[in-house]
Amino acid sequence: MNRVSCAVIRNEENEILILQGEKDAGDPLRWEFPYGSPAEDETDEECIIRVTREQLGIDIVICSLMEIVEYDCGYGQISLTPFICDTLDELPFLTVHTAFRWITPDELRNIEFTGFNVQVAHDYFSDHIGQGNRCEETLAGEFSNLDSDDAIRLMVGSFKGAREAELLAGSAIANGEVLKKLLDYSFSDDRKLAFRASWTLSKLHDKIPEIVTPYLGRLIGALDTIDNESVQRSFLRIVSLSDLNLVPARDQGMLADHCFRMLKSGFSAIAVKAYSIEIIYKLALIYPELSGELAATVRLLEDEAPTGVLAKGRNLLRKLAAKQGEADPSGMNIYD
């Protein structure tokens, strides 16, 4: 029996990601969840993490395992392992699908899914709507007892989902040692630990930006040397949501150079490009001379960037022009 892994991916608003059929599929108009078959010696968990990166360009945290489904495809039986996952990424880069949507859990009942995805949607709606990851009292107790490096490392390395990341971020508000460890772990050689720590820092910034602001220089200074793309996404997300007027001029210059390189690179992830555009927009409000370079860069992206990134760039250029009282900051007809 063939093994297949799939993911029900939720964003911060608890919306669920669905994809319209693969470009070469026989029924491309129906919807599905991301899925794939494990490679040799690859676990089901490793498979779905790889598939979401390859097919969508996003990072996920596996929260829980749903009931395994055995399904007859007509040409053979498969054993389907569905995972419930969380992500901070909002803008997938589609490589094999034609469209995506974020839908509310209630909308699952109205979507025309294909094949085994019908059963996955039914099981998720039946078993998980309105349920938290774990008992709130149990979670609160666990996150209030982080009194050693081992306890903090264990909690960061093993938390399941956005709710627990939020509770861990909350403990960092009350406990400066947790905040220090989150920063240190974000630079760890343990890529999983580093991703989860930086993701939690991002959630902490969402709660109280002022707590993370003193460390923006450290995050910006590391952008050129971090080889963990997941951590870089989290750092860029934090910076993109920050008041860049509070960043020293030297760091602003480093940040602008890095973001322009990410935009022009053919290897940057879609989320990295999206955050980079947002950051340069904010910097251009401080330094209007960056407007022309941003507009020229958006023009260069027209033939290669995903539609979502290009649309974001054009929209921010319009906002920039309106704020600066110009019709077009680049002198080019980029809005046509």
C-alpha positions as CSV (number, residue, x, y, z in Angstrom):
1,M,0.0,0.0,0.0
2,N,1.4,3.4,-1.0
3,R,2.0,6.0,1.7
4,V,0.9,9.6,1.3
5,S,1.2,12.6,3.6
6,C,-1.1,15.7,3.5
7,A,-1.5,18.9,5.5
8,V,-4.4,20.9,6.8
9,I,-2.5,24.2,7.1
10,R,-3.9,27.0,9.3
11,N,-2.8,30.7,9.4
12,E,-2.9,33.1,12.3
13,E,-6.6,33.8,11.7
14,N,-7.3,30.0,11.9
15,E,-8.1,30.0,8.2
16,I,-7.3,26.9,6.2
17,L,-5.2,26.7,3.0
18,I,-6.8,24.9,0.1
19,L,-5.3,24.5,-3.4
20,Q,-6.9,24.2,-6.8
21,G,-5.9,21.1,-8.7
22,E,-2.5,20.5,-10.1
23,K,-1.9,22.0,-13.5
24,D,-1.7,18.7,-15.3
25,A,-4.5,16.9,-13.2
26,G,-7.5,15.4,-14.8
27,D,-9.9,17.5,-12.6
28,P,-8.0,20.8,-12.1
29,L,-11.1,22.8,-10.9
30,R,-11.6,20.9,-7.7
31,W,-9.8,21.7,-4.5
32,E,-7.3,19.8,-2.3
33,F,-4.8,20.0,0.5
34,P,-1.1,19.9,-0.1
35,Y,0.1,16.3,-0.2
36,G,2.9,14.1,-1.4
37,S,4.6,10.7,-1.1
38,P,7.5,10.1,1.2
39,A,10.9,9.5,-0.4
40,E,12.9,6.4,0.6
41,D,13.8,6.5,4.3
42,E,11.7,9.7,4.7
43,T,9.2,9.9,7.6
44,D,5.6,11.1,7.0
45,E,6.5,14.3,9.0
46,E,9.6,14.9,6.9
47,C,7.7,14.4,3.8
48,I,4.9,16.9,4.4
49,I,7.5,19.6,5.5
50,R,9.4,19.0,2.3
51,V,6.3,19.0,0.1
52,T,5.0,22.3,1.5
53,R,8.4,23.9,0.9
54,E,8.7,22.6,-2.6
55,Q,5.1,23.1,-3.8
56,L,4.2,26.3,-1.8
57,G,7.5,27.8,-0.5
58,I,6.2,28.1,3.0
59,D,7.3,26.8,6.4
60,I,5.0,24.9,8.7
61,V,4.9,23.6,12.3
62,I,3.2,20.2,12.7
63,C,0.7,20.5,15.5
64,S,-1.1,17.1,15.5
65,L,-1.8,14.0,13.6
66,M,-5.3,13.3,12.3
67,E,-6.8,9.8,11.8
68,I,-5.1,7.8,9.1
69,V,-7.3,7.3,6.0
70,E,-7.1,4.3,3.7
71,Y,-8.4,5.2,0.3
72,D,-8.9,3.4,-3.0
73,C,-7.7,5.7,-5.9
74,G,-8.9,3.3,-8.5
75,Y,-5.4,2.3,-9.5
76,G,-4.4,1.1,-6.0
77,Q,-4.8,1.6,-2.3
78,I,-3.1,4.4,-0.4
79,S,-2.5,5.0,3.3
80,L,-3.0,8.7,3.9
81,T,-1.5,10.4,6.9
82,P,-3.0,13.9,7.5
83,F,-1.4,16.5,9.7
84,I,-2.7,19.6,11.2
85,C,-0.1,22.4,10.8
86,D,0.3,26.1,11.5
87,T,2.2,28.7,9.4
88,L,3.0,32.3,9.6
89,D,3.3,32.6,5.8
90,E,0.3,34.1,4.1
91,L,1.4,34.0,0.4
92,P,2.2,30.6,-1.1
93,F,4.3,30.4,-4.2
94,L,2.5,27.9,-6.4
95,T,4.7,25.6,-8.4
96,V,2.3,22.8,-9.3
97,H,-1.2,24.2,-8.5
98,T,-3.3,26.8,-10.3
99,A,-4.8,28.8,-7.4
100,F,-5.0,29.0,-3.6
101,R,-7.5,30.2,-1.0
102,W,-7.6,30.8,2.7
103,I,-11.0,29.7,4.0
104,T,-12.8,29.6,7.3
105,P,-13.4,26.2,8.9
106,D,-17.1,26.6,8.3
107,E,-16.5,27.0,4.5
108,L,-15.0,23.5,4.4
109,R,-18.5,22.1,4.0
110,N,-19.1,24.2,0.8
111,I,-15.9,23.4,-1.1
112,E,-15.8,20.8,-3.8
113,F,-12.8,18.7,-2.9
114,T,-11.3,15.9,-5.0
115,G,-10.6,12.3,-4.0
116,F,-9.3,11.6,-0.4
117,N,-9.4,15.3,0.4
118,V,-13.2,15.0,0.9
119,Q,-12.6,12.6,3.8
120,V,-9.8,14.8,5.3
121,A,-12.0,17.9,5.2
122,H,-14.9,16.0,6.8
123,D,-12.7,14.6,9.6
124,Y,-11.1,18.0,10.3
125,F,-14.5,19.7,10.5
126,S,-16.0,16.9,12.7
127,D,-13.2,16.5,15.1
128,H,-11.3,19.7,15.4
129,I,-13.5,22.7,15.0
130,G,-13.6,24.7,18.2
131,Q,-11.0,22.6,19.9
132,G,-7.8,23.9,21.2
133,N,-4.5,22.1,20.9
134,R,-4.6,21.1,24.5
135,C,-6.4,22.0,27.7
136,E,-5.8,25.7,28.4
137,E,-5.2,25.2,32.1
138,T,-2.6,22.5,31.4
139,L,-0.9,24.7,28.8
140,A,-0.8,27.7,31.1
141,G,0.7,25.6,33.9
142,E,3.5,24.3,31.6
143,F,4.5,27.7,30.3
144,S,4.5,29.3,33.8
145,N,7.2,26.9,35.0
146,L,10.1,27.7,32.7
147,D,12.9,28.1,35.3
148,S,15.9,26.5,33.6
149,D,17.7,26.4,30.3
150,D,16.7,22.7,29.8
151,A,13.1,23.5,30.5
152,I,13.0,26.4,28.1
153,R,14.9,24.5,25.4
154,L,12.5,21.5,25.7
155,M,9.4,23.7,25.5
156,V,10.7,25.7,22.5
157,G,11.7,22.5,20.7
158,S,8.5,20.7,21.3
159,F,5.6,23.1,21.3
160,K,2.7,22.3,19.0
161,G,1.1,25.1,17.0
162,A,0.4,28.8,17.2
163,R,-1.5,28.8,20.5
164,E,1.4,27.3,22.3
165,A,3.8,29.7,20.6
166,E,1.6,32.6,21.8
167,L,1.7,31.2,25.4
168,L,5.5,30.9,25.2
169,A,5.7,34.4,23.9
170,G,3.6,35.5,26.8
171,S,6.0,33.8,29.3
172,A,8.8,35.8,27.7
173,I,7.0,39.0,28.6
174,A,7.0,38.1,32.2
175,N,10.4,36.3,32.3
176,G,13.4,38.1,30.8
177,E,15.4,34.8,30.8
178,V,12.9,33.3,28.4
179,L,13.3,36.2,26.0
180,K,17.1,35.9,26.2
181,K,16.9,32.2,25.4
182,L,14.6,32.8,22.5
183,L,17.1,35.2,21.0
184,D,20.0,32.8,21.6
185,Y,18.1,29.8,20.2
186,S,17.2,31.7,17.1
187,F,20.9,31.5,16.2
188,S,21.3,27.9,17.0
189,D,22.8,25.3,14.7
190,D,19.8,23.2,15.5
191,R,17.6,24.4,12.6
192,K,14.3,23.2,14.1
193,L,15.1,24.8,17.4
194,A,16.1,28.1,15.7
195,F,13.0,28.2,13.5
196,R,10.7,27.6,16.5
197,A,12.5,30.2,18.6
198,S,12.4,32.9,15.9
199,W,8.8,32.1,15.2
200,T,8.0,32.7,18.9
201,L,9.9,35.9,18.8
202,S,7.7,37.0,15.9
203,K,4.6,36.1,18.0
204,L,6.1,38.1,20.9
205,H,6.6,41.1,18.6
206,D,2.9,40.8,17.6
207,K,1.9,41.1,21.3
208,I,4.3,43.8,22.5
209,P,6.6,45.2,19.9
210,E,8.5,47.3,22.4
211,I,10.0,44.3,24.0
212,V,11.7,43.2,20.8
213,T,12.6,46.6,19.5
214,P,15.9,46.9,21.5
215,Y,17.1,43.8,19.7
216,L,16.3,44.9,16.1
217,G,19.9,45.8,15.5
218,R,21.0,42.3,16.3
219,L,18.4,40.7,14.0
220,I,19.2,43.1,11.1
221,G,23.0,42.5,11.6
222,A,22.5,38.8,11.3
223,L,20.4,38.8,8.0
224,D,23.4,38.5,5.7
225,T,25.0,35.6,7.6
226,I,22.0,33.4,8.6
227,D,21.8,30.3,6.4
228,N,18.4,29.2,7.9
229,E,15.8,30.6,5.6
230,S,13.0,29.9,8.1
231,V,14.8,32.1,10.7
232,Q,15.4,34.8,8.1
233,R,11.7,34.9,7.3
234,S,10.9,35.4,11.0
235,F,13.5,38.1,11.4
236,L,12.3,39.9,8.3
237,R,8.7,39.6,9.4
238,I,9.5,41.2,12.7
239,V,11.4,44.1,11.0
240,S,8.7,44.6,8.5
241,L,6.2,45.2,11.3
242,S,8.5,47.5,13.3
243,D,8.9,51.3,13.4
244,L,12.1,51.7,11.3
245,N,12.5,55.3,12.6
246,L,13.8,53.7,15.8
247,V,16.6,51.8,13.9
248,P,20.0,53.5,13.7
249,A,20.9,54.9,10.3
250,R,23.8,52.4,9.8
251,D,21.4,49.5,10.4
252,Q,18.8,51.1,8.0
253,G,21.5,51.1,5.3
254,M,22.4,47.5,5.9
255,L,18.7,46.6,5.9
256,A,18.0,48.4,2.6
257,D,21.0,46.7,0.9
258,H,19.9,43.2,2.1
259,C,16.3,43.6,1.1
260,F,17.2,44.9,-2.4
261,R,19.4,41.8,-2.8
262,M,16.7,39.5,-1.7
263,L,14.3,41.1,-4.2
264,K,16.7,40.7,-7.1
265,S,17.8,37.2,-6.2
266,G,16.3,34.4,-8.1
267,F,16.7,32.1,-5.1
268,S,14.8,34.1,-2.4
269,A,11.6,32.6,-1.0
270,I,8.3,34.4,-1.8
271,A,7.8,35.4,1.9
272,V,11.3,36.8,2.0
273,K,10.6,38.9,-1.1
274,A,7.2,40.1,0.3
275,Y,8.7,41.2,3.6
276,S,11.6,42.8,1.8
277,I,9.3,44.9,-0.3
278,E,7.4,46.0,2.8
279,I,10.6,47.0,4.6
280,I,11.9,49.0,1.6
281,Y,8.6,50.8,1.4
282,K,8.9,51.8,5.1
283,L,12.5,52.9,4.5
284,A,11.5,54.9,1.4
285,L,9.1,56.9,3.7
286,I,12.2,57.9,5.6
287,Y,14.6,58.2,2.6
288,P,12.5,59.3,-0.4
289,E,15.5,58.7,-2.7
290,L,14.9,54.9,-2.3
291,S,11.5,55.3,-4.2
292,G,13.1,55.2,-7.6
293,E,15.2,52.2,-6.9
294,L,12.2,50.4,-5.5
295,A,10.1,51.2,-8.6
296,A,12.9,50.0,-10.9
297,T,13.3,46.8,-8.9
298,V,9.6,46.1,-9.1
299,R,9.8,46.6,-12.9
300,L,12.6,44.0,-13.1
301,L,10.4,41.5,-11.2
302,E,7.6,41.7,-13.7
303,D,8.7,38.7,-15.8
304,E,9.8,36.5,-12.9
305,A,8.2,37.3,-9.6
306,P,5.0,35.5,-8.4
307,T,1.9,37.5,-9.1
308,G,1.3,38.1,-5.4
309,V,4.7,39.7,-4.8
310,L,4.4,41.9,-7.9
311,A,0.9,43.0,-6.9
312,K,2.2,43.9,-3.4
313,G,5.1,45.9,-4.9
314,R,2.8,47.9,-7.2
315,N,0.3,48.6,-4.4
316,L,3.1,49.8,-2.0
317,L,4.4,52.0,-4.8
318,R,1.0,53.6,-5.2
319,K,0.8,54.2,-1.5
320,L,4.3,55.7,-1.5
321,A,3.5,58.0,-4.4
322,A,0.4,59.2,-2.6
323,K,2.3,59.9,0.6
324,Q,5.0,61.7,-1.3
325,G,2.6,63.6,-3.5
326,E,4.0,62.1,-6.7
327,A,2.2,60.5,-9.6
328,D,4.9,57.9,-10.1
329,P,8.1,57.7,-8.0
330,S,10.1,56.0,-10.8
331,G,9.1,58.0,-13.8
332,M,8.0,54.8,-15.4
333,N,4.5,53.6,-16.3
334,I,4.5,50.8,-13.7
335,Y,0.8,51.0,-12.9
336,D,-0.4,50.2,-16.4
